[in-house]
Amino acid sequence: MSLSVLFVCLGNICRSPLAEAALRQECASTGLNIIIDSAGTGDWHVGQPPDVRAQAVAAKNGVDISHLRGRQVSASDFHDFDHMIALDNQNLNDLKAMKPASGAVRISLLFDHIEGRAGEDVADPYYGEDADFEQTWAEVTEAARNLRKLLEAA
């Protein structure tokens, strides 16, 4: 049985697709086979590709995310995934409020998987500059490395 991870941010065009890409890259480098996806709590960008700046920083780091499309968290996600990882506290709270009583998914905050950063948000780079996307990539990559180790041990 494969493990599965869903990364969740607000619109699913910046942070969560970058986290998805970082964990895919990390797992590919070690041969860990898990299901990885991303979604947003909002519906503004459903069907749209990731922000061009997110695509650029991912490509710069060897990952093509141009094929990804924004989608909104669905009720079935709470049953289909083992781990639902929010990129900030607002989305974490929204996921906890949306979780059905029968959902067995483990909900956590991405930075809870980085020592010394528990409870912190990944800053949303959407209104920022290219450097903000670089920072987001660095942060989600560090978290992906830690997550991969945790998932391997599971």
C-alpha distance (Angstrom), angle and dihedral (degrees) to the residues before:
residue distance angle dihedral
M1 . . .
S2 3.81 . .
L3 3.75 123.4 .
S4 3.79 115.8 -125.7
V5 3.81 134.4 -154.3
L6 3.80 129.6 -168.5
F7 3.81 118.0 -167.3
V8 3.81 114.6 -153.7
C9 3.79 132.1 -163.6
L10 3.79 131.5 151.4
G11 3.81 105.3 -83.9
N12 3.83 103.5 7.6
I13 3.80 94.9 -128.4
C14 3.82 104.0 96.4
R15 3.79 123.3 15.8
S16 3.80 103.9 23.0
P17 3.83 96.1 46.5
L18 3.81 88.6 49.0
A19 3.80 90.6 50.5
E20 3.81 89.6 47.8
A21 3.81 90.4 50.7
A22 3.80 93.2 46.8
L23 3.80 93.4 51.2
R24 3.82 91.9 44.9
Q25 3.81 89.2 52.4
E26 3.80 92.3 46.2
C27 3.81 93.0 48.7
A28 3.81 92.7 45.7
S29 3.80 90.8 53.8
T30 3.81 91.0 55.8
G31 3.80 101.2 32.3
L32 3.80 95.1 -114.8
N33 3.80 107.8 153.8
I34 3.81 112.6 -151.6
I35 3.79 135.7 141.3
I36 3.81 111.7 -104.8
D37 3.80 128.2 -176.9
S38 3.79 140.4 149.3
A39 3.80 136.7 -142.6
G40 3.78 142.3 168.1
T41 3.76 132.5 -123.3
G42 3.82 89.1 -137.0
D43 3.79 127.5 63.6
W44 3.82 101.0 -143.7
H45 3.80 96.1 106.3
V46 3.82 103.1 32.9
G47 3.80 108.7 149.5
Q48 3.80 94.4 11.4
P49 3.80 125.0 119.2
P50 3.81 119.7 -115.1
D51 3.80 118.0 -77.6
V52 3.81 109.9 -76.7
R53 3.81 90.1 -119.0
A54 3.83 90.2 54.6
Q55 3.80 89.0 49.1
A56 3.80 90.4 49.7
V57 3.81 95.9 50.9
A58 3.81 91.6 45.5
A59 3.82 91.3 49.3
K60 3.79 90.3 47.9
N61 3.81 86.4 57.4
G62 3.79 95.1 47.2
V63 3.81 101.5 -95.1
D64 3.81 127.2 113.8
I65 3.81 111.4 -150.0
S66 3.82 97.1 162.7
H67 3.82 90.8 107.4
L68 3.82 93.7 58.5
R69 3.80 118.2 102.2
G70 3.77 128.5 -159.2
R71 3.76 117.3 -106.4
Q72 3.77 135.6 174.0
V73 3.80 124.1 -117.0
S74 3.79 109.5 -96.5
A75 3.80 132.2 -157.3
S76 3.81 89.8 -110.5
D77 3.82 91.0 59.4
F78 3.81 88.5 72.1
H79 3.81 88.4 61.9
D80 3.81 100.0 32.4
F81 3.82 98.8 55.3
D82 3.79 132.3 60.6
H83 3.81 93.8 -156.2
M84 3.79 129.9 29.9
I85 3.80 110.1 -170.5
A86 3.79 119.8 -166.6
L87 3.78 121.1 -153.2
D88 3.81 94.2 -146.5
N89 3.79 141.2 16.5
Q90 3.80 95.9 -103.9
N91 3.79 91.6 56.9
L92 3.81 89.9 42.5
N93 3.80 90.0 55.7
D94 3.80 91.3 45.0
L95 3.80 91.4 51.9
K96 3.79 92.0 48.9
A97 3.81 89.6 51.0
M98 3.82 91.7 48.1
K99 3.81 95.8 46.5
P100 3.80 111.8 111.9
A101 3.80 117.3 -132.4
S102 3.79 89.1 -113.7
G103 3.81 94.6 52.8
A104 3.80 113.5 112.3
V105 3.81 96.2 -171.6
R106 3.82 117.4 127.6
I107 3.81 109.3 -127.4
S108 3.78 119.5 -157.0
L109 3.78 142.9 154.3
L110 3.82 116.5 -104.1
F111 3.79 94.7 -127.0
D112 3.79 90.3 52.5
H113 3.81 82.2 78.0
I114 3.83 93.5 59.5
E115 3.78 116.9 75.6
G116 3.79 111.5 -115.6
R117 3.83 94.3 13.5
A118 3.81 101.6 78.2
G119 3.79 112.6 142.3
E120 3.82 94.7 18.6
D121 3.81 125.7 125.0
V122 3.78 126.0 -126.4
A123 3.79 99.7 -121.3
D124 3.80 112.7 -115.9
P125 3.83 106.8 -115.9
Y126 3.82 94.2 -167.2
Y127 3.81 95.6 104.3
G128 3.80 92.8 35.3
E129 3.76 138.7 80.9
D130 3.81 133.4 -90.7
A131 3.82 89.1 -86.0
D132 3.80 89.2 61.6
F133 3.80 90.2 56.4
E134 3.82 89.3 48.8
Q135 3.80 88.9 53.4
T136 3.80 91.7 48.5
W137 3.81 90.4 50.4
A138 3.82 91.3 50.7
E139 3.80 91.3 49.8
V140 3.80 97.8 45.9
T141 3.80 90.0 45.7
E142 3.80 91.4 54.9
A143 3.80 90.3 48.1
A144 3.83 91.3 46.9
R145 3.79 90.4 54.9
N146 3.80 90.7 53.3
L147 3.80 93.0 43.4
R148 3.79 92.3 51.5
K149 3.81 89.8 54.5
L150 3.80 91.3 49.5
L151 3.79 92.7 47.3
E152 3.79 92.5 48.2
A153 3.80 88.9 54.6
A154 3.83 92.5 49.1
